[in-house]
Amino acid sequence: MLVHIPSPLRSYTKNQSEIQVDGDSVQGLLANMDKSYPGIRFRMIDEQDGIREHIKLYVDRKQIETLNMKLNGTETIHIICALSGG
Amino acid sequence: MAKKTILFVGTRKGLFLLTSDGKRESWTLSDAQFLGNLIYHVQPDPRDKDKVVIGAKAGHLGPTVYHSNDRGATWTESTSPPAFPQAAEGETNAKAVNTVFWISPGHASEPNKWYAGTSPPGLFVSNDNGTTWEPVKGFNENPRYPELAQFDGTPGGQMVHSVIINPADKNHMYLGVSAGGVFESKDQGKTWDPLNKGCAADFMPEPDPEIGHDPHCVVMHPQKPERLYQQNHCGIYRMDRPDNKWIRIGDNMPKEIGDIGFPIVVHPNDPNTAWVFPMDGTEVWPRTSPDGKPAVYVTKDGGESWKRQDKGLPSKHAYFTVKRQAMTGDNANPMGLYFGTSQGEVWASIDEGNSWKCLASYLPEIYCLRIMEYED
């Protein structure tokens, strides 16, 4: 699957803005991302599997709130950093 | 060999290094590292002059820890940053680390050990120089820990800070929780007891609570570890162990200044000498220099008396805020003293506070200053 990486996380992906990752669920996809790019998951997802306050995850342009969603391998994932103010 | 000094400046938008020689008269400001990242604490290793550990996060991203083995030239991220255990299904009070607020080196006899204090309140330990971290269960799962939750709501989040290891006893530790109080462990963190007797908690409904106090900064004298000082939300205190009652030495400050502030710094060789940076703690708590006239206050008699030190600082219309990690000293003779402001200025005195000069301006809001001294 194609995963779009926002700039704050590209230090983990060797500056790639798009990566290919497999997974049969969002949870599995994030685990595989962390295997390829160690440390990236914890910056997005806390230790209780909560999506961090200023991170938004989209599957095929629909925002998801939990990591349980199943994937069939054809989806496109967007990771968005959402922060306002100085 | 020439003596070198590095002043690490942790800010809301990155890390900066001010470097100087042993004279400390001329300083060079580095480019920003971690630009845009919040650097809550920078801690050089007194056991190894090359090592530094920092607690950081980015605006969008979760908290992490970086460590350097070359005095801040290059950094490596922790592979397992401080994190609470994953809660069991259905557990309602699951905690997630929001900030790694405090970093402390372990005892000299344990050269790879470090401690981290977090928000929400948590104590974590690393036994491999900051590469991996694990919870200190004795604190995080203490039966009294749930009581701390009632004191949450402070502007910067409730956090663990001032993690102190007694240089004479590696098992003897202190820490502060804002808000929550000072706690002591005599078994390297397995068990903890409150240490707040004598300390005011004016904001609490109960007149003399056992916990719930708001220590802003707690320090131990490195050569006389029984001597503790505390800058609290409700005054300046001293304690000489084995006594277990804080004495309010801030009552000896000028009444028009008061004894509210964030940092407190001790002289490395004189347990009776300490500095504070008073702030306005009246009405809605501006947390700025009283009357817009910034000054450091020093005691040289353990808090019996205080003297104003403001030579070189602005004489009026200057509303400095100096946070708890943003004031520090070096080990030179005479001692150098440094503070950083929320307006991004770094001020230094190389004559123990008698006169001050500005080393850097226009930096981001300063969270932390720490000194590394070495010979090259």
Interface residues (C-beta under 8 A of the other chain):
Chain A: P6 P8 L9 P38 G39 F42 R43 M44 I45 D46 E47 Q48 D49 G50 R52 H54 I55 C81 A82 L83
Chain B: A58 G59 H60 L61 G62 T64 E77 S78 T79 P81 A83 F84 P85 Q86 A87 A94 K95 A96 V97
